[in-house]
Amino acid sequence: MNRFKVLVEYDGTGLVGWQRQRSGRSVQEILERAILGYCGEEVTVTGAGRTDAGVHALGQVAHFDLNHSTTAKTVRDALNDHIRKNSDGPRQVSILSSELVSNDFHARFSAVSRRYVYRIINRLGPLTLENSRAWHIFQSIDDESMHEAAQILVGKHDFTTFRSVHCQASSPKKTIDSLLVWRDGENIWLEAIARSFLHNQVRAMTGSLVEVGIGKSSSEMITKALESRDRTNCGPTAPAAGLYLAEVRYS
């Protein structure tokens, strides 16, 4: 049995997310169909993070086991070829790299941190090319105020306020290692790094911080919302289109 680790990039537009669903196409299903087409093996592909519908990935990591004897390069090239053959439109999933790893490697449980980035385009004109890849906000945004408020969320906290009601995590306590906000022209970026996140946590934090940036909220209100441990005190959940799983790190 050979275990392969793959680095995956995908455009989540129109997909139901990473995890296989009863209806709609998922990234997991696309990869599993490609493996079946390549070597005839029915396998389960395990990802480092279960991204939601519409969320993208620059550096998702996954693993799977094959009885088939082959090389990592062949796996990368063959899967990309079968993904192309199975696609009815533009390619949405790509295998960037593949490597043979030990059988104790686990894409999810071996990860020591995950880095998500959220992209906001702050301009008056509506989006065209980036319509499904960023959150368009036309109001003036103070990114420095957003960054200042974001530091309140760094560290270990009970993030019930920023947790989806559908979250299945056993505990609402998480540790945010870094939460940065900066502007690059009309782009405003938020970067969040932690070992793991609650369901919708990054998007919920982003939505609340945007409220600070446009002047509807303040750092003090972020503190009160966090301490309240009450989902109703959270700002709007940012759209899925702006969120990217950028990197998964391993020891």
Secondary structure, 3 states (H helix, E strand, C coil): CEEEEEEEEECCCCCCCCCCCCCCCCHHHHHHHHHHHHHCCCCCCEECCCCCCCCEEEEEEEEEEECCCCCHHHHHHHHHHHHHHHCCCCCCEEEEEEEEECCCCCCCCCEEEEEEEEEEEECCCCCCCCCCCCEEECCCCCHHHHHHHHHHHCEEEECHHHCCCCCCCCCCEEEEEEEEEEEECCEEEEEEEECCCCCCHHHHHHHHHHHHHCCCCCHHHHHHHHHHCCHHHCCCCCCHHHEEEEEEEEC
